[in-house]
Amino acid sequence: MDIWLDTAVIDDVKKYLSFITGVTTNPTILLKSGCKDFERHIKVICQLLSQRYGDRAKVSVELTETLGGAMIAEAEKYSDWSENIIVKVPMNETGLQAIPEICDFVDVNCTACMSRGQVLLAAHLGAKYISLFWNRIADTFVDPIEVVNSSCHGLIDENGVRSAKIVVGSIRTVRDVYDITNKTVADIITIPPQFIPVIVNHPKTVETVKQFQDDWEKLKGESK
């Protein structure tokens, strides 16, 4: 399962570059990042990722236009910024109508999906990536594990290959990360940066490493 960082803070991207192969953004994330120059900001993130991962690196940029023609023009503009960009198209009627044309020149991430039916429809229209929102699904008293796994199975074609990749976002706790990575067959998880130190620095790991360091210092002292 690939990890994408759910942020637009450039310092966070630099800090966790070894953990991730992608970054996912939206207007809310960009606003929180303190972004002043949108185009330059996205290009810097793309450059950081592409230098390390090449074509494998992906940066999701969300459309803000709401009319079909304007959405397509906006997608064309973003696609010119970097070969690593994926355009996020919203799951609604206008977005779905625009997906086939946008797919002609850039990969699409159909975003804000909440159900298996939405996933299958987006894939049918050509979306290469489809984002399911884990906790927003759970907020409606529906099991997100079942939605993610049934969506993944529903995308398997006659050759046994998935026609699109499932991206799971809307992560609120470290337990969400555990459930997604251990109980689903999703392709990609988007993790907010604040959860990575919590995952890495397990208390027993910190305790064990400190014990090894302390014992090494004792051993060096006895060897003198």
C-alpha atoms as a printed R data frame, in Angstrom:
    type eleno elety resid chain resno       x       y       z
1   ATOM     1    CA   MET     A     1   0.000   0.000   0.000
2   ATOM     2    CA   ASP     A     2   1.458   3.367  -1.024
3   ATOM     3    CA   ILE     A     3   1.438   6.285   1.402
4   ATOM     4    CA   TRP     A     4   0.495   9.769   0.264
5   ATOM     5    CA   LEU     A     5   0.895  12.697   2.639
6   ATOM     6    CA   ASP     A     6  -2.319  14.605   3.259
7   ATOM     7    CA   THR     A     7  -0.806  18.100   3.377
8   ATOM     8    CA   ALA     A     8   0.428  21.044   1.349
9   ATOM     9    CA   VAL     A     9   3.023  22.174   3.885
10  ATOM    10    CA   ILE     A    10   6.308  22.028   1.989
11  ATOM    11    CA   ASP     A    11   8.392  21.500   5.134
12  ATOM    12    CA   ASP     A    12   6.275  18.426   5.960
13  ATOM    13    CA   VAL     A    13   6.796  17.058   2.458
14  ATOM    14    CA   LYS     A    14  10.566  17.506   2.845
15  ATOM    15    CA   LYS     A    15  10.554  15.950   6.326
16  ATOM    16    CA   TYR     A    16   8.640  12.819   5.344
17  ATOM    17    CA   LEU     A    17   9.838  12.423   1.767
18  ATOM    18    CA   SER     A    18  11.321   8.999   2.504
19  ATOM    19    CA   PHE     A    19   7.940   7.731   3.766
20  ATOM    20    CA   ILE     A    20   5.739   8.785   0.861
21  ATOM    21    CA   THR     A    21   5.287   8.476  -2.883
22  ATOM    22    CA   GLY     A    22   2.636  11.155  -3.237
23  ATOM    23    CA   VAL     A    23   0.866  14.179  -1.811
24  ATOM    24    CA   THR     A    24  -2.835  14.928  -1.900
25  ATOM    25    CA   THR     A    25  -4.162  18.478  -1.649
26  ATOM    26    CA   ASN     A    26  -7.475  20.292  -1.688
27  ATOM    27    CA   PRO     A    27  -8.461  23.933  -1.125
28  ATOM    28    CA   THR     A    28  -8.847  23.401   2.645
29  ATOM    29    CA   ILE     A    29  -5.400  21.821   2.955
30  ATOM    30    CA   LEU     A    30  -3.823  24.575   0.847
31  ATOM    31    CA   LEU     A    31  -5.455  27.289   2.956
32  ATOM    32    CA   LYS     A    32  -4.075  25.739   6.151
33  ATOM    33    CA   SER     A    33  -0.594  25.478   4.612
34  ATOM    34    CA   GLY     A    34  -0.220  29.250   4.259
35  ATOM    35    CA   CYS     A    35   0.084  28.957   0.481
36  ATOM    36    CA   LYS     A    36   0.456  32.364  -1.215
37  ATOM    37    CA   ASP     A    37   1.327  31.429  -4.788
38  ATOM    38    CA   PHE     A    38  -0.728  28.348  -5.695
39  ATOM    39    CA   GLU     A    39   1.081  27.424  -8.908
40  ATOM    40    CA   ARG     A    40   4.567  27.839  -7.477
41  ATOM    41    CA   HIS     A    41   3.568  25.957  -4.317
42  ATOM    42    CA   ILE     A    42   2.333  22.914  -6.247
43  ATOM    43    CA   LYS     A    43   5.342  22.935  -8.570
44  ATOM    44    CA   VAL     A    44   7.732  22.868  -5.611
45  ATOM    45    CA   ILE     A    45   5.923  19.824  -4.161
46  ATOM    46    CA   CYS     A    46   5.982  18.086  -7.545
47  ATOM    47    CA   GLN     A    47   9.701  18.771  -7.939
48  ATOM    48    CA   LEU     A    48  10.514  17.387  -4.491
49  ATOM    49    CA   LEU     A    49   8.648  14.160  -5.163
50  ATOM    50    CA   SER     A    50   9.758  13.671  -8.755
51  ATOM    51    CA   GLN     A    51  13.430  14.083  -7.841
52  ATOM    52    CA   ARG     A    52  13.115  11.112  -5.510
53  ATOM    53    CA   TYR     A    53  10.502   8.884  -7.156
54  ATOM    54    CA   GLY     A    54  10.354   9.943 -10.800
55  ATOM    55    CA   ASP     A    55   7.143   8.982 -12.605
56  ATOM    56    CA   ARG     A    56   5.908   7.063  -9.562
57  ATOM    57    CA   ALA     A    57   5.398  10.311  -7.637
58  ATOM    58    CA   LYS     A    58   1.838  11.667  -7.682
59  ATOM    59    CA   VAL     A    59   0.434  15.010  -6.552
60  ATOM    60    CA   SER     A    60  -3.340  15.413  -6.468
61  ATOM    61    CA   VAL     A    61  -4.656  18.895  -7.276
62  ATOM    62    CA   GLU     A    62  -8.379  19.518  -6.934
63  ATOM    63    CA   LEU     A    63 -10.529  21.353  -9.442
64  ATOM    64    CA   THR     A    64 -12.391  24.394  -8.165
65  ATOM    65    CA   GLU     A    65 -14.495  25.238 -11.220
66  ATOM    66    CA   THR     A    66 -18.080  23.975 -11.205
67  ATOM    67    CA   LEU     A    67 -19.057  24.078 -14.888
68  ATOM    68    CA   GLY     A    68 -18.003  21.364 -17.329
69  ATOM    69    CA   GLY     A    69 -16.062  23.451 -19.841
70  ATOM    70    CA   ALA     A    70 -14.349  25.461 -17.134
71  ATOM    71    CA   MET     A    71 -13.421  22.262 -15.272
72  ATOM    72    CA   ILE     A    72 -11.766  20.835 -18.373
73  ATOM    73    CA   ALA     A    73  -9.821  24.062 -18.998
74  ATOM    74    CA   GLU     A    74  -8.690  24.148 -15.354
75  ATOM    75    CA   ALA     A    75  -7.569  20.517 -15.577
76  ATOM    76    CA   GLU     A    76  -5.538  21.310 -18.718
77  ATOM    77    CA   LYS     A    77  -3.812  24.162 -16.900
78  ATOM    78    CA   TYR     A    78  -2.824  21.972 -13.943
79  ATOM    79    CA   SER     A    79  -1.652  19.130 -16.182
80  ATOM    80    CA   ASP     A    80   0.872  21.501 -17.801
81  ATOM    81    CA   TRP     A    81   2.534  22.226 -14.449
82  ATOM    82    CA   SER     A    82   4.047  18.755 -13.998
83  ATOM    83    CA   GLU     A    83   3.853  15.209 -15.326
84  ATOM    84    CA   ASN     A    84   3.347  14.092 -11.728
85  ATOM    85    CA   ILE     A    85   0.013  15.855 -11.281
86  ATOM    86    CA   ILE     A    86  -3.278  13.986 -10.919
87  ATOM    87    CA   VAL     A    87  -6.407  16.094 -11.232
88  ATOM    88    CA   LYS     A    88  -9.027  15.601  -8.529
89  ATOM    89    CA   VAL     A    89 -12.530  15.729  -9.985
90  ATOM    90    CA   PRO     A    90 -15.490  15.812  -7.574
91  ATOM    91    CA   MET     A    91 -18.040  13.030  -7.449
92  ATOM    92    CA   ASN     A    92 -21.085  14.852  -8.789
93  ATOM    93    CA   GLU     A    93 -22.961  14.964 -12.081
94  ATOM    94    CA   THR     A    94 -20.868  17.759 -13.576
95  ATOM    95    CA   GLY     A    95 -17.632  16.127 -12.502
96  ATOM    96    CA   LEU     A    96 -18.647  12.759 -13.908
97  ATOM    97    CA   GLN     A    97 -19.561  14.314 -17.239
98  ATOM    98    CA   ALA     A    98 -16.127  15.943 -17.419
99  ATOM    99    CA   ILE     A    99 -14.084  12.872 -16.463
100 ATOM   100    CA   PRO     A   100 -13.916  11.168 -19.902
101 ATOM   101    CA   GLU     A   101 -12.565  14.277 -21.609
102 ATOM   102    CA   ILE     A   102 -10.132  15.114 -18.808
103 ATOM   103    CA   CYS     A   103  -8.829  11.524 -18.904
104 ATOM   104    CA   ASP     A   104  -7.689  12.151 -22.478
105 ATOM   105    CA   PHE     A   105  -4.782  14.300 -21.238
106 ATOM   106    CA   VAL     A   106  -4.247  13.659 -17.501
107 ATOM   107    CA   ASP     A   107  -4.967  10.999 -14.877
108 ATOM   108    CA   VAL     A   108  -8.098  11.650 -12.823
109 ATOM   109    CA   ASN     A   109  -8.640  11.092  -9.111
110 ATOM   110    CA   CYS     A   110 -12.408  11.103  -8.568
111 ATOM   111    CA   THR     A   111 -12.731  12.452  -5.052
112 ATOM   112    CA   ALA     A   112 -15.264  12.590  -2.209
113 ATOM   113    CA   CYS     A   113 -16.664   9.134  -2.968
114 ATOM   114    CA   MET     A   114 -18.651   7.443  -0.207
115 ATOM   115    CA   SER     A   115 -20.096   4.286  -1.789
116 ATOM   116    CA   ARG     A   116 -19.269   1.305  -3.986
117 ATOM   117    CA   GLY     A   117 -21.721   2.533  -6.606
118 ATOM   118    CA   GLN     A   118 -19.929   5.856  -6.921
119 ATOM   119    CA   VAL     A   119 -16.581   4.069  -7.232
120 ATOM   120    CA   LEU     A   120 -17.778   1.782 -10.023
121 ATOM   121    CA   LEU     A   121 -19.328   4.689 -11.916
122 ATOM   122    CA   ALA     A   122 -16.155   6.786 -11.689
123 ATOM   123    CA   ALA     A   123 -14.041   3.855 -12.873
124 ATOM   124    CA   HIS     A   124 -16.431   3.184 -15.754
125 ATOM   125    CA   LEU     A   125 -15.914   6.760 -16.944
126 ATOM   126    CA   GLY     A   126 -12.139   6.429 -16.854
127 ATOM   127    CA   ALA     A   127 -10.931   7.653 -13.453
128 ATOM   128    CA   LYS     A   128  -7.584   5.988 -12.697
129 ATOM   129    CA   TYR     A   129  -7.705   6.855  -8.987
130 ATOM   130    CA   ILE     A   130 -10.796   7.003  -6.785
131 ATOM   131    CA   SER     A   131 -10.815   8.485  -3.285
132 ATOM   132    CA   LEU     A   132 -13.062   7.041  -0.590
133 ATOM   133    CA   PHE     A   133 -13.465   9.160   2.545
134 ATOM   134    CA   TRP     A   134 -13.096   6.738   5.461
135 ATOM   135    CA   ASN     A   135 -14.496   8.678   8.403
136 ATOM   136    CA   ARG     A   136 -17.140  10.528   6.418
137 ATOM   137    CA   ILE     A   137 -18.475   7.110   5.436
138 ATOM   138    CA   ALA     A   138 -18.380   6.027   9.082
139 ATOM   139    CA   ASP     A   139 -20.215   9.221  10.058
140 ATOM   140    CA   THR     A   140 -23.270   7.835   8.213
141 ATOM   141    CA   PHE     A   141 -23.195   4.599  10.275
142 ATOM   142    CA   VAL     A   142 -21.845   2.591   7.339
143 ATOM   143    CA   ASP     A   143 -18.823   0.303   7.777
144 ATOM   144    CA   PRO     A   144 -15.958   1.856   5.767
145 ATOM   145    CA   ILE     A   145 -14.046  -1.434   5.741
146 ATOM   146    CA   GLU     A   146 -16.867  -3.084   3.821
147 ATOM   147    CA   VAL     A   147 -17.185  -0.134   1.426
148 ATOM   148    CA   VAL     A   148 -13.467  -0.071   0.640
149 ATOM   149    CA   ASN     A   149 -13.093  -3.815   0.177
150 ATOM   150    CA   SER     A   150 -16.273  -4.287  -1.862
151 ATOM   151    CA   SER     A   151 -15.217  -1.349  -4.055
152 ATOM   152    CA   CYS     A   152 -11.783  -2.882  -4.627
153 ATOM   153    CA   HIS     A   153 -13.289  -6.241  -5.570
154 ATOM   154    CA   GLY     A   154 -15.809  -4.542  -7.834
155 ATOM   155    CA   LEU     A   155 -13.001  -2.978  -9.860
156 ATOM   156    CA   ILE     A   156 -11.415  -6.296 -10.839
157 ATOM   157    CA   ASP     A   157 -11.738  -6.795 -14.601
158 ATOM   158    CA   GLU     A   158 -11.915  -9.979 -16.637
159 ATOM   159    CA   ASN     A   159  -8.114 -10.247 -16.533
160 ATOM   160    CA   GLY     A   160  -8.013 -10.106 -12.747
161 ATOM   161    CA   VAL     A   161  -6.654  -6.542 -12.732
162 ATOM   162    CA   ARG     A   162  -8.235  -3.571 -10.981
163 ATOM   163    CA   SER     A   163  -9.371  -0.928 -13.447
164 ATOM   164    CA   ALA     A   164  -8.619   1.875 -10.965
165 ATOM   165    CA   LYS     A   165  -6.704   2.397  -7.720
166 ATOM   166    CA   ILE     A   166  -8.545   3.026  -4.468
167 ATOM   167    CA   VAL     A   167  -7.231   5.926  -2.376
168 ATOM   168    CA   VAL     A   168  -8.463   6.067   1.229
169 ATOM   169    CA   GLY     A   169  -8.517   9.455   2.933
170 ATOM   170    CA   SER     A   170 -10.370  11.239   5.752
171 ATOM   171    CA   ILE     A   171  -8.052   9.882   8.454
172 ATOM   172    CA   ARG     A   172  -8.747  11.157  11.966
173 ATOM   173    CA   THR     A   173  -6.834   8.785  14.242
174 ATOM   174    CA   VAL     A   174  -3.870   6.427  14.213
175 ATOM   175    CA   ARG     A   175  -6.373   3.585  14.651
176 ATOM   176    CA   ASP     A   176  -7.808   4.517  11.247
177 ATOM   177    CA   VAL     A   177  -4.371   3.941   9.748
178 ATOM   178    CA   TYR     A   178  -4.180   0.525  11.416
179 ATOM   179    CA   ASP     A   179  -7.638  -0.503  10.191
180 ATOM   180    CA   ILE     A   180  -7.012   0.628   6.625
181 ATOM   181    CA   THR     A   181  -3.597  -0.996   6.301
182 ATOM   182    CA   ASN     A   182  -4.552  -4.241   8.046
183 ATOM   183    CA   LYS     A   183  -8.208  -4.773   7.198
184 ATOM   184    CA   THR     A   184  -8.575  -3.463   3.643
185 ATOM   185    CA   VAL     A   185  -7.037  -4.123   0.236
186 ATOM   186    CA   ALA     A   186  -6.869  -0.452  -0.743
187 ATOM   187    CA   ASP     A   187  -3.997   0.688  -2.956
188 ATOM   188    CA   ILE     A   188  -3.155   4.007  -1.301
189 ATOM   189    CA   ILE     A   189  -3.693   5.636   2.089
190 ATOM   190    CA   THR     A   190  -3.417   9.386   2.638
191 ATOM   191    CA   ILE     A   191  -1.995  10.185   6.071
192 ATOM   192    CA   PRO     A   192  -1.916  13.612   7.756
193 ATOM   193    CA   PRO     A   193   1.692  14.375   8.796
194 ATOM   194    CA   GLN     A   194   0.932  14.626  12.513
195 ATOM   195    CA   PHE     A   195   0.242  10.894  12.689
196 ATOM   196    CA   ILE     A   196   3.593   9.705  11.314
197 ATOM   197    CA   PRO     A   197   5.640  10.389  14.502
198 ATOM   198    CA   VAL     A   198   2.956   8.615  16.551
199 ATOM   199    CA   ILE     A   199   3.176   5.547  14.312
200 ATOM   200    CA   VAL     A   200   6.983   5.513  14.230
201 ATOM   201    CA   ASN     A   201   7.673   6.274  17.885
202 ATOM   202    CA   HIS     A   202   5.941   3.375  19.628
203 ATOM   203    CA   PRO     A   203   6.616   3.701  23.400
204 ATOM   204    CA   LYS     A   204   8.108   0.205  23.639
205 ATOM   205    CA   THR     A   205  10.341   0.896  20.639
206 ATOM   206    CA   VAL     A   206  11.616   4.114  22.225
207 ATOM   207    CA   GLU     A   207  12.203   2.243  25.498
208 ATOM   208    CA   THR     A   208  14.072  -0.594  23.764
209 ATOM   209    CA   VAL     A   209  16.310   1.671  21.692
210 ATOM   210    CA   LYS     A   210  17.176   3.692  24.804
211 ATOM   211    CA   GLN     A   211  18.067   0.500  26.671
212 ATOM   212    CA   PHE     A   212  20.412  -0.548  23.838
213 ATOM   213    CA   GLN     A   213  22.037   2.890  23.823
214 ATOM   214    CA   ASP     A   214  22.468   2.920  27.596
215 ATOM   215    CA   ASP     A   215  23.958  -0.586  27.619
216 ATOM   216    CA   TRP     A   216  26.332   0.339  24.787
217 ATOM   217    CA   GLU     A   217  27.635   3.276  26.800
218 ATOM   218    CA   LYS     A   218  28.187   0.920  29.768
219 ATOM   219    CA   LEU     A   219  29.978  -1.579  27.525
220 ATOM   220    CA   LYS     A   220  32.271   1.127  26.146
221 ATOM   221    CA   GLY     A   221  33.070   2.228  29.676
222 ATOM   222    CA   GLU     A   222  34.009  -1.294  30.784
223 ATOM   223    CA   SER     A   223  36.206  -1.785  27.690
224 ATOM   224    CA   LYS     A   224  38.538   1.111  28.552
